[in-house]
């Protein structure tokens, strides 16, 4: 099969399979009423997925599953499991069972996202950054899709959002089985080794890339998770505390998160030409600036606020795929899948902190300035990538473009 066709199939499969991620978050206001959740409990609707993802990814990394098992079969089976867990949330009798299903959802999605990136890396050597960028763009749209479904149905029909996400994941898993293999540039399966993960983490170039990735992850998932709450608070500040803004906030959130697909494509296109360290640093500077700027626009009409939110949505994820591409270029060739899994597990573990932290900050200083704390991560990320740019390992990135 032609590599471009493979990429198209994998990207569509990724878009469909990642729908369960924010399925419960999209109906969080309703679940908060049904399950009588506090703001901290509502945060667990997303945090539980992150923790499940970390647990699944770490287990996969320790066992080097992404390098020892057919990636397409791993993705297909994991997508089916994520679908079943999402249906479980719809049928859950309360918070404990629902959160358990969300943890299982995250663990299953750890078998979808990193192996899909490994497949993209296995089919592309030239243009790898663009290929993984397209994949992350598909992930972004897939993650945003439950917010669109939520906008289209009434709050009373919240289970429909979960059922649609589950059906989407099943379709994505089946579609992945059409991929003929892991690609001509995939390394042969290595022997099982418990020393593989520590060896990867000690590599200086990989370490700097991972620090940049952690800076990016500090910001992105907290921004995605709480965007609807920020928009709703801004609209209520403008229109009155009793205004009904939940449906509007869901639509705006879909647009903001979904716009990241454009950023992923642009980031991949130009990182292959201009260099990964330059593009990731530029994206983080812009996204951090937006995190600081939105507070000044809080309470203003959406015609003023929305353009900045969309720019933020584009730039906050424009660098994501390039950290993965960089790891695939710097890590030992036979453990690329494990290196990608380790990177994502560390990043998603960090997201739990900011997802939990943001509503606490908002309760203290208000939603207006809460997003400003997200600018801390990109600042660290820019430093790490500029340090990497000066090191000899950077010549291995993007065909020497750095």
C-alpha positions as CSV (number, residue, x, y, z in Angstrom):
1,X,0.0,0.0,0.0
2,X,1.2,3.5,-0.8
3,X,2.5,5.3,2.4
4,X,0.1,8.2,1.9
5,X,-2.9,5.8,1.8
6,X,-1.6,4.1,4.9
7,X,-1.3,7.5,6.6
8,X,-4.9,8.4,5.6
9,X,-6.2,5.1,7.0
10,X,-4.3,5.4,10.2
11,X,-5.3,9.1,10.7
12,X,-9.0,8.4,10.2
13,X,-8.8,5.4,12.5
14,X,-7.0,7.6,15.1
15,X,-9.7,10.2,14.7
16,X,-12.5,7.7,15.4
17,X,-10.7,5.7,18.1
18,X,-9.8,8.7,20.3
19,X,-13.4,9.9,20.7
20,X,-13.8,8.2,24.1
21,X,-11.1,10.4,25.6
22,X,-13.3,13.5,26.3
23,X,-16.6,11.8,26.1
24,X,-17.4,12.0,29.8
25,X,-15.8,15.5,30.0
26,X,-18.2,16.7,27.3
27,X,-21.2,15.8,29.5
28,X,-19.4,16.8,32.8
29,X,-22.1,19.4,33.9
30,X,-24.8,16.7,33.6
31,X,-22.7,14.0,35.2
32,X,-21.9,16.4,38.0
33,X,-25.6,16.7,38.8
34,X,-26.4,13.1,38.3
35,X,-23.5,11.8,40.4
36,X,-23.5,14.9,42.8
37,X,-19.9,15.8,42.1
38,X,-17.9,18.6,43.5
39,X,-15.5,20.6,41.1
40,X,-12.7,18.3,42.3
41,X,-14.9,15.2,41.5
42,X,-15.7,16.6,38.1
43,X,-12.0,17.0,37.4
44,X,-11.6,13.2,37.9
45,X,-13.7,12.6,34.8
46,X,-10.7,13.5,32.8
47,X,-7.9,12.9,35.3
48,X,-9.0,9.2,35.6
49,X,-8.4,8.8,31.9
50,X,-5.0,10.4,32.2
51,X,-4.0,8.1,35.1
52,X,-5.3,5.0,33.2
53,X,-3.4,6.0,30.2
54,X,-0.2,6.4,32.3
55,X,-0.7,3.0,33.9
56,X,-1.3,1.3,30.5
57,X,1.5,3.1,28.8
58,X,4.0,2.3,31.6
59,X,3.0,-1.4,31.5
60,X,3.4,-1.3,27.7
61,X,6.8,0.4,28.0
62,X,8.1,-2.1,30.7
63,X,7.0,-5.0,28.6
64,X,8.1,-3.3,25.3
65,X,4.7,-4.3,23.8
66,X,4.7,-1.5,21.2
67,X,7.9,-3.0,19.7
68,X,7.1,-6.7,20.2
69,X,3.5,-6.9,19.1
70,X,1.9,-6.0,15.8
71,X,1.1,-2.3,16.3
72,X,-2.1,-2.4,14.1
73,X,-3.5,-5.3,16.1
74,X,-2.6,-3.7,19.3
75,X,-4.4,-0.5,18.3
76,X,-7.5,-2.4,17.0
77,X,-7.9,-4.5,20.2
78,X,-7.3,-1.4,22.5
79,X,-9.9,0.6,20.6
80,X,-12.5,-2.1,21.2
81,X,-11.6,-2.1,24.9
82,X,-12.0,1.7,25.1
83,X,-15.4,1.4,23.4
84,X,-16.6,-1.2,26.0
85,X,-15.3,1.0,28.9
86,X,-17.1,4.0,27.5
87,X,-20.4,2.1,27.3
88,X,-19.7,1.1,30.9
89,X,-19.6,4.8,31.9
90,X,-23.1,5.3,30.3
91,X,-24.5,2.4,32.4
92,X,-22.6,3.3,35.6
93,X,-24.8,3.6,38.7
94,X,-22.5,6.1,40.4
95,X,-19.1,7.9,40.6
96,X,-17.0,4.9,41.7
97,X,-18.0,2.6,38.9
98,X,-17.9,5.4,36.4
99,X,-14.4,6.5,37.3
100,X,-13.3,2.8,37.2
101,X,-14.5,2.6,33.6
102,X,-12.8,5.9,32.8
103,X,-9.5,4.5,34.1
104,X,-10.0,1.5,31.9
105,X,-10.7,3.8,29.0
106,X,-7.4,5.6,29.5
107,X,-5.4,2.3,29.8
108,X,-7.0,1.1,26.6
109,X,-6.2,4.3,24.7
110,X,-2.5,3.8,25.7
111,X,-2.6,1.0,23.2
112,X,-4.1,3.3,20.5
113,X,-2.1,6.5,20.5
114,X,1.7,5.6,20.8
115,X,1.5,2.5,18.6
116,X,-0.3,4.6,15.9
117,X,2.7,7.0,16.0
118,X,5.0,4.1,15.6
119,X,3.2,3.0,12.5
120,X,3.5,6.5,11.0
121,X,7.2,6.5,11.8
122,X,7.5,3.1,10.2
123,X,6.0,4.2,6.9
124,X,7.8,7.6,6.7
125,X,11.4,8.6,6.9
126,X,11.3,11.8,4.9
127,X,8.4,13.9,6.0
128,X,8.0,12.0,9.3
129,X,7.2,15.2,11.2
130,X,4.3,16.0,8.8
131,X,3.1,12.4,9.0
132,X,3.0,12.4,12.8
133,X,1.6,15.9,12.7
134,X,-1.4,14.7,10.6
135,X,-1.9,11.9,13.1
136,X,-1.9,14.2,16.1
137,X,-4.3,16.5,14.2
138,X,-6.6,13.5,13.8
139,X,-6.3,12.7,17.5
140,X,-7.2,16.4,18.2
141,X,-10.3,16.3,16.1
142,X,-11.3,12.9,17.6
143,X,-10.8,14.2,21.1
144,X,-12.9,17.3,20.3
145,X,-15.8,15.3,18.6
146,X,-17.8,14.5,21.8
147,X,-18.2,18.3,22.4
148,X,-19.8,18.6,18.9
149,X,-22.1,15.7,19.7
150,X,-22.9,17.3,23.1
151,X,-23.8,20.5,21.3
152,X,-26.2,18.6,18.9
153,X,-28.2,16.8,21.6
154,X,-30.0,18.0,24.7
155,X,-28.4,17.6,28.2
156,X,-31.0,15.0,29.1
157,X,-29.7,12.8,26.3
158,X,-26.1,12.7,27.6
159,X,-25.7,9.0,27.2
160,X,-25.9,9.5,23.4
161,X,-22.6,11.3,23.6
162,X,-21.0,8.3,25.2
163,X,-22.6,5.7,22.8
164,X,-21.5,7.7,19.8
165,X,-18.0,7.8,21.1
166,X,-18.0,4.1,21.8
167,X,-19.3,3.3,18.3
168,X,-16.7,5.6,16.8
169,X,-13.9,3.7,18.7
170,X,-15.1,0.4,17.3
171,X,-15.1,1.8,13.8
172,X,-11.6,3.1,14.3
173,X,-10.3,-0.2,15.6
174,X,-11.8,-2.1,12.6
175,X,-10.4,0.4,10.2
176,X,-6.9,-0.1,11.6
177,X,-6.9,-3.7,10.6
178,X,-6.8,-2.5,6.9
179,X,-3.2,-1.3,7.5
180,X,-0.9,-3.9,5.8
181,X,1.9,-3.7,8.4
182,X,4.1,-1.5,10.6
183,X,6.0,-0.1,7.6
184,X,9.3,-0.6,5.7
185,X,11.2,1.6,8.2
186,X,10.0,-0.3,11.3
187,X,12.8,-2.0,13.2
188,X,12.6,-5.8,13.7
189,X,11.1,-6.8,17.1
190,X,13.8,-6.7,19.8
191,X,14.1,-9.2,22.6
192,X,12.4,-8.5,25.9
193,X,14.6,-6.3,28.1
194,X,13.7,-4.6,31.4
195,X,16.7,-2.4,30.9
196,X,15.3,-0.8,27.7
197,X,13.2,1.9,29.4
198,X,15.9,3.2,31.8
199,X,18.5,3.2,28.9
200,X,16.1,5.4,26.8
201,X,15.4,7.8,29.6
202,X,19.1,8.4,30.3
203,X,19.9,9.5,26.7
204,X,20.7,13.3,26.9
205,X,19.0,14.2,23.6
206,X,15.9,12.2,24.4
207,X,15.8,13.7,27.9
208,X,15.8,17.2,26.5
209,X,13.0,16.4,24.0
210,X,11.0,14.9,26.9
211,X,11.5,18.0,29.0
212,X,10.2,20.0,26.1
213,X,7.2,17.6,25.8
214,X,6.5,17.9,29.5
215,X,6.4,21.7,29.1
216,X,3.9,21.3,26.3
217,X,1.8,18.8,28.3
218,X,1.6,21.0,31.3
219,X,-0.5,23.3,29.2
220,X,-2.5,21.4,26.6
221,X,-4.8,19.0,28.4
222,X,-5.7,21.4,31.2
223,X,-6.6,24.0,28.5
224,X,-8.7,21.4,26.6
225,X,-10.4,20.1,29.8
226,X,-11.4,23.4,31.2
227,X,-12.0,25.5,28.1
228,X,-15.8,25.0,28.3
229,X,-15.8,26.2,31.9
230,X,-13.6,29.2,31.0
231,X,-15.9,30.2,28.1
232,X,-19.0,29.6,30.2
233,X,-17.6,31.8,33.0
234,X,-16.6,34.5,30.6
235,X,-20.1,34.5,29.0
236,X,-21.8,34.6,32.4
237,X,-19.6,37.5,33.4
238,X,-20.8,39.4,30.3
239,X,-24.5,38.3,30.2
240,X,-25.3,37.6,33.9
241,X,-24.7,34.8,36.3
242,X,-28.0,33.0,35.4
243,X,-27.4,32.9,31.7
244,X,-27.7,29.5,30.0
245,X,-24.4,29.1,28.2
246,X,-23.5,25.4,28.5
247,X,-24.5,24.5,24.9
248,X,-22.7,27.5,23.5
249,X,-19.6,26.7,25.5
250,X,-19.6,23.1,24.1
251,X,-19.7,24.4,20.5
252,X,-16.9,26.9,21.2
253,X,-14.8,24.2,22.9
254,X,-15.2,21.9,19.9
255,X,-14.0,24.7,17.6
256,X,-11.1,25.7,19.8
257,X,-9.8,22.1,20.3
258,X,-10.6,21.1,16.8
259,X,-8.6,24.0,15.4
260,X,-5.5,22.2,16.7
261,X,-5.7,19.9,13.7
262,X,-4.6,22.9,11.6
263,X,-1.7,23.5,14.0
264,X,-0.6,19.9,13.9
265,X,-0.5,20.0,10.1
266,X,1.3,23.3,10.0
267,X,3.8,22.2,12.7
268,X,4.6,19.0,10.8
269,X,4.9,20.8,7.5
270,X,7.4,23.5,8.7
271,X,9.3,21.4,11.3
272,X,10.5,19.1,8.5
273,X,11.8,22.2,6.6
274,X,12.9,24.6,9.4
275,X,13.7,22.2,12.2
276,X,11.9,20.7,15.1
277,X,13.5,22.7,17.9
278,X,12.7,26.0,16.1
279,X,9.1,25.2,15.4
280,X,8.4,23.7,18.8
281,X,9.9,26.7,20.5
282,X,7.9,29.2,18.4
283,X,4.6,27.3,19.0
284,X,5.2,27.3,22.8
285,X,6.0,31.0,22.8
286,X,2.7,31.8,21.0
287,X,0.6,29.4,23.1
288,X,2.0,30.8,26.3
289,X,1.3,34.3,25.1
290,X,-2.3,33.3,24.5
291,X,-2.6,31.8,28.0
292,X,-1.6,35.2,29.4
293,X,-3.7,37.2,27.0
294,X,-7.1,35.5,27.4
295,X,-7.4,36.9,31.0
296,X,-7.4,40.4,29.6
297,X,-10.2,39.5,27.2
298,X,-12.3,37.6,29.8
299,X,-16.0,38.9,29.8
300,X,-15.7,40.4,26.3
301,X,-17.9,39.4,23.4
302,X,-17.0,36.2,21.7
303,X,-16.2,38.2,18.6
304,X,-13.2,39.5,20.5
305,X,-12.3,36.5,22.7
306,X,-12.8,33.7,20.2
307,X,-10.1,34.6,17.7
308,X,-7.5,34.5,20.5
309,X,-8.9,31.2,21.7
310,X,-8.7,29.7,18.2
311,X,-5.1,30.9,17.8
312,X,-4.4,29.3,21.2
313,X,-6.1,26.1,20.0
314,X,-3.9,26.0,16.9
315,X,-0.6,26.7,18.6
316,X,-1.1,24.7,21.8
317,X,-0.9,21.5,19.8
318,X,1.3,22.5,16.9
319,X,4.4,21.3,18.6
320,X,3.0,18.0,20.0
321,X,3.8,15.8,17.0
322,X,7.3,17.2,16.7
323,X,8.3,16.0,20.1
324,X,7.2,12.5,19.1
325,X,9.0,12.8,15.8
326,X,12.1,14.0,17.5
327,X,12.1,11.0,19.9
328,X,11.6,8.6,17.0
329,X,14.7,10.1,15.4
330,X,16.9,10.2,18.6
331,X,15.9,6.9,20.4
332,X,17.5,3.5,19.6
333,X,15.8,2.3,16.4
334,X,14.7,-1.0,17.8
335,X,12.9,0.6,20.7
336,X,11.1,3.6,19.1
337,X,7.7,2.3,20.1
338,X,8.8,2.0,23.7
339,X,10.5,5.4,23.7
340,X,7.2,7.0,22.4
341,X,5.2,5.2,25.0
342,X,7.5,6.3,27.8
343,X,7.3,9.9,26.5
344,X,3.5,9.9,26.4
345,X,3.2,8.2,29.8
346,X,5.3,10.8,31.5
347,X,3.5,13.7,29.8
348,X,0.0,12.4,30.6
349,X,1.0,11.8,34.3
350,X,1.9,15.5,34.5
351,X,-1.4,16.5,32.9
352,X,-3.2,15.1,36.0
353,X,-1.6,17.8,38.1
354,X,-2.6,20.7,36.0
355,X,-6.1,19.4,35.3
356,X,-6.6,19.1,39.1
357,X,-4.8,22.4,39.8
358,X,-6.7,24.7,37.4
359,X,-10.2,24.7,39.1
360,X,-8.4,25.2,42.4
361,X,-6.7,28.2,41.0
362,X,-10.0,29.4,39.5
363,X,-11.7,29.0,42.9
364,X,-9.0,31.3,44.4
365,X,-8.5,34.0,41.8
366,X,-11.4,33.4,39.4
367,X,-11.5,31.9,35.9
368,X,-10.3,35.3,34.5
369,X,-6.7,34.8,35.4
370,X,-6.6,31.0,36.0
371,X,-5.3,30.2,32.6
372,X,-2.1,32.2,33.1
373,X,-0.6,29.4,35.2
374,X,-0.5,27.3,32.1
375,X,2.2,29.6,30.6
376,X,4.8,28.1,33.0
377,X,5.1,24.8,31.1
378,X,5.8,26.3,27.7
379,X,8.5,28.5,29.2
380,X,10.4,25.4,30.4
381,X,9.8,23.7,27.1
382,X,11.3,26.5,25.1
383,X,14.4,26.4,27.3
384,X,14.8,22.6,26.8
385,X,14.4,22.8,23.0
386,X,16.8,25.7,22.6
387,X,19.4,23.8,24.7
388,X,18.9,20.7,22.4
389,X,19.4,22.9,19.4
390,X,23.0,23.6,20.4
391,X,23.8,19.9,21.0
392,X,25.3,17.6,18.3
393,X,22.3,15.2,18.6
394,X,20.2,18.0,17.0
395,X,21.7,17.1,13.6
396,X,19.8,13.9,13.6
397,X,16.5,15.8,13.7
398,X,14.5,16.5,10.5
399,X,17.3,15.4,8.2
400,X,19.7,17.9,9.8
401,X,17.3,20.9,9.9
402,X,17.3,20.7,13.7
